[in-house]
Amino acid sequence: MKKFPLFIFLLLFTVFISFGAGTALGASGLISSSSAQVNLANQNPDAARPGEPVELTVSVQNVGNTALKDITVTVNPEYPFSKVSGESLKKTVSYLNARQNNDDAAVLKFKLMTDANASEGTYNIDITTTAKESGSSSSTTTTTKTVQLEVRGKEYAQIVTINKANIDMAKEEPLEFIITNTGNSPLKNMVVSWKDPKGVILPVYSDNTKYIKYLEPSQSVTIAYSVMADVNANPGLYTLDINLSFEDYESREKIIQTTAGLFVGGETDFDVSFSESSAGEISLSVANIGNNIAYSVKVSVPDQDGYRVSGSSSTIVGNLEKGDYTIASFNVAGTQGAEGNVGDKSGSSKGENVTSSTDSSPLKVQIEYTDAKGERITVNKEVKLGITSGTMAVQKARGGSTSSSLSSYLLYIIVIGLVGAGIFMYQRRKQTAKK
């Protein structure tokens, strides 16, 4: 009996084992006669962005032993993804040969919209495939593949608030910007700067640039400056150009530019002093000692204890530039008695002179004006009249001497007349005696 060579025996044994294993795998269902395999080939962009569409490229491949027909691929989006208007979520492939490799796979593209408020992270999405076997049985098979899509948060920042609406001239003022990360991703290496194109508003103690290393989504940070406006500037609204730059997740610089308005020119102040007094009329010197113009200035002496105004209690002096002054006059009478007692309001001339005494209360004066923003402002001042008691006595004496002077004058005329008549009679009798 001739013996088989060893290599032939080994070859037959390998074929037998392979056939048996294939039969066993087929019986267990691990390799079916037809199988549609779906894979996510590409995502554009690589990470979906909130509020923007994302395109999915899907490959469909028949890895089974039987050809497939009428293949339908359906994408089932869930939050944060949704259907894009005009784009279909279901696409078909008419035929796929058996035992395809990657180069033979069908390629389908789908578009989905990413929710604008989506948070950064990885999300699952299901892709369902149905297909019919190309044969007499025409049985339908359905498979579902779950793929993962990455969402990258959106980087965005904005200035939510500025702590001031207006600043005064030539006065150091704090100015604060509140920067808020309104996106869904952290912001890195932020640089904030601002500039007044007209050069009226400038920072002091520092330059106009601030640096923020890191800012989480929904977090805010306050950027503080000290600023000053030029004393010679015209009052009005000035523009601040604000620049924000930061790095995105790909370390590329992004710039956000915005503008804000700041009003230059606020309220002003006044100095009021006693100027002179004559026959019951006082004159007050009113000066604008602030840095802003005052429009439509009105000076008034309000009702108050110790003084009474006869005639008009208000006078309009017009506009006062910074550094200007004007004179306002009023008929003011004091309501203190000769002994300095308050309360004599009988209306007689006694004890009613404005120049009462050094112990009299200050005269209250009210100044109303319109500022550069068009708002009406009221300023209250007090003025010490500063007249001595001696002066008061002289003025009181002069004020009460009218009737007594007239009587003395008449008496003087009568006396002279009588003396003259006596002299005349004496001369006449003398002449008669001589005759």
Summary of the structure (lengths in Angstrom):
residues: 435
radius of gyration: 51.8
end to end distance: 225.7
largest distance: 225.7
contacts: 1227
relative contact order: 0.08
helix: 16%
strand: 48%
